[in-house]
Amino acid sequence: MAFTDAMAFARKGIQATSLMALDDRGIVDTYHSERDVPAHLDYGIMFDAYRLCTAFLKYIDEGTEP
């Protein structure tokens, strides 16, 4: 979670997490840079993240496996 937006919340004692899609080197070289623009989004990965997050929230809410 280091160096993500969630860190500010975690430092205040608020539970937080981040979900990021990393490249083969394990980084996101556009993160919070002048190149961090919608043209660089991979909508397939964003949809996968959406499905992961909604399944996780359902699991938390209902206590059932997705």
C-alpha positions as CSV (number, residue, x, y, z in Angstrom):
1,M,0.0,0.0,0.0
2,A,3.0,2.3,0.2
3,F,2.9,5.4,-2.0
4,T,-0.8,5.0,-2.9
5,D,-3.8,7.2,-2.1
6,A,-4.9,4.7,0.5
7,M,-1.8,5.5,2.6
8,A,-3.2,8.8,3.8
9,F,-6.2,7.0,5.2
10,A,-4.2,4.2,6.7
11,R,-2.0,6.7,8.5
12,K,-5.1,8.1,10.2
13,G,-6.2,4.6,11.3
14,I,-8.8,4.2,8.6
15,Q,-8.8,0.9,6.9
16,A,-7.9,1.3,3.3
17,T,-6.7,-0.6,0.3
18,S,-5.5,0.0,-3.3
19,L,-6.0,-2.0,-6.4
20,M,-3.6,-1.3,-9.2
21,A,-2.7,-3.0,-12.5
22,L,1.1,-3.2,-12.8
23,D,3.2,-3.8,-15.8
24,D,5.8,-6.6,-16.2
25,R,8.3,-4.6,-14.1
26,G,5.8,-4.3,-11.2
27,I,5.2,-0.6,-11.7
28,V,2.7,1.9,-13.2
29,D,4.9,4.5,-14.9
30,T,1.9,6.8,-15.6
31,Y,0.7,6.9,-11.9
32,H,0.1,10.6,-10.8
33,S,2.2,11.9,-13.7
34,E,1.4,14.2,-16.6
35,R,0.8,11.0,-18.6
36,D,-1.9,9.8,-16.1
37,V,-4.7,10.5,-18.5
38,P,-7.8,8.6,-19.7
39,A,-6.1,7.7,-23.0
40,H,-3.8,5.3,-21.1
41,L,-6.7,3.4,-19.5
42,D,-7.1,-0.3,-20.3
43,Y,-10.9,-0.7,-20.1
44,G,-10.6,-4.5,-20.1
45,I,-8.5,-4.4,-16.9
46,M,-10.8,-1.8,-15.4
47,F,-13.8,-4.1,-16.0
48,D,-11.9,-7.0,-14.4
49,A,-11.2,-4.7,-11.4
50,Y,-14.9,-3.8,-11.2
51,R,-15.8,-7.5,-11.1
52,L,-13.2,-8.2,-8.5
53,C,-14.4,-5.3,-6.3
54,T,-18.1,-6.1,-6.6
55,A,-17.4,-9.8,-5.7
56,F,-15.4,-8.7,-2.7
57,L,-18.0,-6.3,-1.5
58,K,-20.7,-9.0,-1.9
59,Y,-18.5,-11.3,0.1
60,I,-18.2,-8.7,2.9
61,D,-21.9,-7.8,2.8
62,E,-23.3,-11.3,2.6
63,G,-20.5,-13.4,4.1
64,T,-20.7,-15.8,1.1
65,E,-18.1,-16.9,-1.3
66,P,-18.4,-15.2,-4.8
